[in-house]
Amino acid sequence: GCDCPVCISNDPKDKRFRSAALLEFGGKNVLIDVGPDIRSQALSIGLKQLDGVLFTHAHQDHVGGIDDLRAFFIRRKEPLPVYLSYETLEDLKERFGYIFIPDRKALTLIPRLEVITFDADCGTFEILGMKARYFTYSQVGMKVQGFRFGDLGYVSDIKEHPESLYTELNGVHNLVVSALRFDENPIHFTVEEAIAFGRKVGAREVYLTHTAHELGYAETEAKLPENVHMAYDGLTLEFSDE
């Protein structure tokens, strides 16, 4: 364990699981990423129904809980739709090959997935009746997908990125974006870079996610501009997909 001030803090907003999000719309529940903490995260909010999963990329902290999707498959009794890039799919097949072996319908202890792959670097797609946008950037050579759901943008694990992202996200009301810490990092936005990104996008409100343990909630929140906030486990944002 770690004995730094944040890790031993009594503030509930300093208790963080790995980065993930739950979209609720039209009576449907869709997860963005399923890291190794996903079982605990689902239990903490009483999540009983899951209708789909969006994967941003194949790093372990975003996909390590994929086997725990079996519980939702068993409950729904039909394959669970998952949306991801071809590159992410191939990576998952290498690491979790048993999930993707065909003709294993009788084995209920393995999550059965309905795979929908993104066939370009950006585009519009429909997820359970809702139209959304995906776009691509790179993290040390690995393709990462970001998403826009109407007036909500979700961008994780970002550093280098094409200028097209500013157009993709232009005018979002709420932008959720990763920011590791204040100090420079070669593969993640710093806090200042995330703030600048949100400003250039024109987001009304910016929420920093995927933050490292050095960033305490209250201390960091006090340093941020008025429209920039620390995200925390259990944070709820409203969005319109129109």
C-alpha positions as CSV (number, residue, x, y, z in Angstrom):
1,G,0.0,0.0,0.0
2,C,0.9,3.7,-0.1
3,D,1.0,6.0,2.9
4,C,0.9,9.3,0.9
5,P,-1.6,11.9,2.2
6,V,-4.1,11.2,-0.6
7,C,-4.0,7.4,-0.2
8,I,-4.6,7.6,3.6
9,S,-7.1,10.4,3.3
10,N,-10.6,10.1,4.9
11,D,-12.2,12.1,2.1
12,P,-14.4,9.6,0.1
13,K,-13.5,11.6,-3.1
14,D,-9.9,10.5,-2.7
15,K,-10.9,6.8,-2.9
16,R,-10.6,6.0,-6.6
17,F,-11.1,2.9,-8.6
18,R,-9.6,2.7,-12.1
19,S,-11.1,4.9,-14.8
20,A,-14.5,3.9,-16.2
21,A,-17.9,5.4,-16.9
22,L,-21.5,4.3,-17.1
23,L,-23.9,5.8,-19.7
24,E,-27.6,5.6,-18.8
25,F,-30.0,6.4,-21.6
26,G,-33.4,5.1,-22.7
27,G,-33.5,2.5,-20.0
28,K,-30.1,1.1,-21.2
29,N,-26.8,0.9,-19.3
30,V,-23.5,1.0,-21.3
31,L,-20.0,0.9,-19.7
32,I,-17.0,2.7,-21.1
33,D,-14.1,0.4,-20.3
34,V,-14.0,-2.5,-17.8
35,G,-10.8,-2.4,-15.9
36,P,-9.7,-4.8,-13.1
37,D,-11.9,-2.9,-10.6
38,I,-15.1,-3.3,-12.6
39,R,-16.7,-5.9,-10.3
40,S,-16.2,-3.7,-7.2
41,Q,-17.4,-0.6,-9.2
42,A,-20.6,-2.4,-10.3
43,L,-21.3,-3.7,-6.8
44,S,-20.8,-0.2,-5.3
45,I,-23.6,1.3,-7.4
46,G,-25.9,-1.8,-7.5
47,L,-25.5,-2.3,-11.2
48,K,-27.7,-5.3,-12.2
49,Q,-28.4,-4.6,-15.9
50,L,-25.7,-4.1,-18.5
51,D,-26.6,-3.6,-22.2
52,G,-23.3,-2.9,-23.9
53,V,-19.6,-1.9,-23.5
54,L,-17.5,0.6,-25.2
55,F,-13.7,0.1,-25.1
56,T,-11.3,3.0,-25.5
57,H,-8.2,0.9,-25.9
58,A,-6.5,-2.4,-24.8
59,H,-4.3,-1.3,-21.8
60,Q,-4.9,-3.5,-18.8
61,D,-6.3,-0.8,-16.6
62,H,-9.2,-0.5,-19.1
63,V,-9.9,-4.1,-20.1
64,G,-8.6,-6.2,-17.2
65,G,-12.1,-6.9,-15.9
66,I,-13.5,-8.3,-19.2
67,D,-14.1,-11.7,-17.7
68,D,-16.4,-10.3,-15.1
69,L,-18.8,-9.4,-17.9
70,R,-19.9,-13.1,-17.6
71,A,-22.3,-12.1,-14.7
72,F,-24.2,-9.7,-17.0
73,F,-24.2,-12.3,-19.8
74,I,-25.7,-14.9,-17.5
75,R,-28.4,-12.5,-16.4
76,R,-29.4,-11.3,-19.9
77,K,-29.1,-14.7,-21.5
78,E,-27.9,-13.3,-24.8
79,P,-24.5,-11.9,-26.1
80,L,-23.4,-8.6,-24.8
81,P,-22.7,-6.0,-27.5
82,V,-19.2,-4.5,-27.3
83,Y,-17.9,-1.7,-29.5
84,L,-14.2,-1.3,-30.1
85,S,-11.5,-0.8,-32.8
86,Y,-10.1,-3.7,-34.8
87,E,-6.7,-3.2,-33.1
88,T,-8.3,-3.4,-29.6
89,L,-10.2,-6.6,-30.6
90,E,-7.0,-8.3,-31.9
91,D,-5.2,-7.4,-28.6
92,L,-8.1,-8.8,-26.5
93,K,-8.1,-12.0,-28.6
94,E,-4.4,-12.6,-27.8
95,R,-4.9,-12.0,-24.0
96,F,-8.4,-13.4,-23.5
97,G,-8.6,-15.9,-26.3
98,Y,-11.0,-18.2,-24.5
99,I,-13.7,-15.6,-24.7
100,F,-13.5,-15.3,-28.4
101,I,-13.4,-19.0,-29.4
102,P,-16.5,-19.8,-31.5
103,D,-19.0,-22.5,-30.8
104,R,-18.7,-22.3,-27.0
105,K,-22.4,-21.5,-26.4
106,A,-22.8,-24.2,-23.8
107,L,-20.2,-22.7,-21.5
108,T,-22.2,-20.2,-19.5
109,L,-19.2,-19.2,-17.3
110,I,-17.6,-17.5,-20.3
111,P,-18.9,-14.1,-21.3
112,R,-20.4,-14.2,-24.7
113,L,-19.9,-11.0,-26.7
114,E,-21.4,-9.5,-29.8
115,V,-18.5,-7.7,-31.3
116,I,-19.0,-4.5,-33.3
117,T,-15.8,-2.9,-34.6
118,F,-15.1,0.6,-35.7
119,D,-14.0,0.5,-39.3
120,A,-12.4,3.9,-39.6
121,D,-10.5,6.4,-37.5
122,C,-13.6,8.4,-36.9
123,G,-17.3,8.2,-37.7
124,T,-20.9,8.1,-36.5
125,F,-22.3,5.0,-35.0
126,E,-25.5,3.9,-33.3
127,I,-25.4,2.2,-29.9
128,L,-28.7,0.8,-28.7
129,G,-30.7,3.4,-30.5
130,M,-28.5,6.4,-29.6
131,K,-26.3,8.1,-32.2
132,A,-22.8,8.9,-31.2
133,R,-19.4,9.7,-32.6
134,Y,-16.0,8.0,-32.2
135,F,-12.6,9.4,-33.0
136,T,-9.0,8.1,-32.8
137,Y,-5.7,9.3,-31.4
138,S,-2.6,7.4,-30.4
139,Q,-0.9,6.6,-27.1
140,V,2.7,5.4,-27.6
141,G,1.6,3.6,-30.8
142,M,-1.6,2.2,-29.5
143,K,-4.9,3.4,-31.0
144,V,-7.3,5.0,-28.5
145,Q,-10.9,5.8,-29.2
146,G,-12.6,8.9,-27.7
147,F,-16.4,9.4,-27.9
148,R,-19.0,12.1,-28.2
149,F,-22.5,11.5,-27.0
150,G,-24.4,14.7,-28.0
151,D,-23.2,17.4,-25.7
152,L,-20.9,15.1,-23.7
153,G,-17.3,14.3,-24.6
154,Y,-15.2,11.4,-23.2
155,V,-11.4,11.4,-23.8
156,S,-9.1,9.1,-21.9
157,D,-5.4,8.4,-22.0
158,I,-4.6,11.3,-24.3
159,K,-1.4,13.1,-25.1
160,E,-0.6,13.3,-28.8
161,H,-3.7,13.9,-30.9
162,P,-4.7,15.2,-34.3
163,E,-6.2,18.7,-34.7
164,S,-9.4,17.0,-35.9
165,L,-10.3,16.3,-32.2
166,Y,-11.1,20.0,-31.7
167,T,-13.7,19.8,-34.4
168,E,-15.1,16.5,-33.1
169,L,-15.6,17.9,-29.6
170,N,-16.4,21.5,-30.5
171,G,-19.0,23.0,-28.2
172,V,-19.6,20.1,-25.8
173,H,-21.2,21.1,-22.6
174,N,-19.3,18.6,-20.4
175,L,-15.9,17.2,-21.3
176,V,-14.4,14.3,-19.3
177,V,-10.7,14.2,-20.0
178,S,-7.8,12.4,-18.4
179,A,-5.1,14.3,-16.6
180,L,-2.5,12.3,-14.7
181,R,-0.8,15.0,-12.6
182,F,0.7,18.5,-12.7
183,D,4.1,17.3,-13.6
184,E,5.0,16.5,-17.2
185,N,4.3,13.0,-18.5
186,P,5.2,11.5,-21.9
187,I,1.9,9.7,-22.5
188,H,-0.8,11.5,-20.5
189,F,-2.0,15.1,-20.4
190,T,-0.9,17.1,-17.4
191,V,-3.6,19.1,-15.6
192,E,-2.6,22.2,-17.4
193,E,-2.7,20.4,-20.8
194,A,-6.2,19.1,-20.1
195,I,-7.4,22.5,-19.1
196,A,-6.0,24.0,-22.3
197,F,-7.5,21.2,-24.4
198,G,-10.9,21.9,-22.8
199,R,-10.6,25.6,-23.5
200,K,-9.7,25.0,-27.1
201,V,-12.6,22.6,-27.5
202,G,-14.9,25.2,-26.1
203,A,-16.3,22.9,-23.3
204,R,-18.5,24.6,-20.8
205,E,-17.4,22.3,-18.0
206,V,-14.3,20.1,-17.8
207,Y,-13.9,17.1,-15.5
208,L,-10.5,15.6,-14.9
209,T,-10.4,11.8,-14.7
210,H,-7.7,9.1,-14.7
211,T,-5.7,11.2,-12.1
212,A,-2.7,9.8,-10.2
213,H,-2.7,9.4,-6.5
214,E,-0.7,12.5,-5.9
215,L,-3.8,14.7,-6.7
216,G,-6.0,15.0,-3.7
217,Y,-9.5,16.0,-4.5
218,A,-10.0,19.1,-2.3
219,E,-6.4,20.5,-2.7
220,T,-6.5,20.1,-6.5
221,E,-10.0,21.4,-6.9
222,A,-9.0,24.6,-5.1
223,K,-6.3,25.2,-7.7
224,L,-8.5,24.7,-10.8
225,P,-10.4,27.3,-12.9
226,E,-14.0,27.8,-12.0
227,N,-15.3,25.6,-14.9
228,V,-12.7,22.8,-14.3
229,H,-13.3,20.1,-11.8
230,M,-11.8,16.9,-10.3
231,A,-13.9,13.9,-11.2
232,Y,-14.6,11.4,-8.5
233,D,-16.1,8.0,-8.1
234,G,-19.9,8.3,-8.2
235,L,-19.9,11.7,-10.0
236,T,-23.1,12.0,-12.1
237,L,-23.4,14.2,-15.2
238,E,-26.4,14.8,-17.4
239,F,-26.2,14.8,-21.1
240,S,-28.4,15.2,-24.2
241,D,-27.8,13.1,-27.3
242,E,-29.7,15.5,-29.5
